Amino acid sequence: MSNTVQLDDEERELLDSYERGEWQPIQNEPAAIARYQEYAMSTLEESGVMSILVPQEDLNILRKKAAEVGMSSQTLITDILHLYVSGQLVEKPRGA
């Protein structure tokens, strides 16, 4: 049995670059991490991407309702949000 690791072209290129000493340590690593996290968040915000936590119980209901109308749960959630912010979806009084 061989102990040789098979690398694809990208992995081989990275290893060769490392072995040539082309990689340098990051100065002030916590600040660099924070800076790149900010870049990532800005990119996501510009593209309209949002991540939210939805209780599993609600998510299961959303998935079921989306399947009933033949769409993805993400599309259903987007449609609901659009209707709400455009004033086309109004909250009914509690207890009604």
ABEGO torsion letter per residue (X at the ends): XBABBBBBAAAAAAAAAAAAGABBBBBGAAAAAAAAAAAAAAAAAAAGBBBBBBBAAAAAAAAAAAAAAGBBAAAAAAAAAAAAAAGABBBBBBGX
